[in-house]
Amino acid sequence: MDELTTLAVKALGSFGGAVLALVFQPPLNTRDFIIRSVFAFLCGVLFGDPVRQQYLNWPETWQMWVASSAIVSLASWWVWGAAVRLIGAYKGPK
């Protein structure tokens, strides 16, 4: 596969993971939605392949690229939400 096709497959998986995360943990407001969506999409595209190679040990097929990008995107959505909640709890009440 050429580089553009590989990037498109990773973007497809990353988008799917972000949509799946949106279903399970909807954001509180529009700002949170935009920030989480961009963060999840970029993490899925950038870190999906290293996670597939080093931690999951999956073969190099397009199905595995989609799955690993979706997993990383989904996990980063939840990590961002947990970080925001922890920071909010640390700040205390307003």
Beta strands, then each sheet from edge to edge (+ up, - down):
end
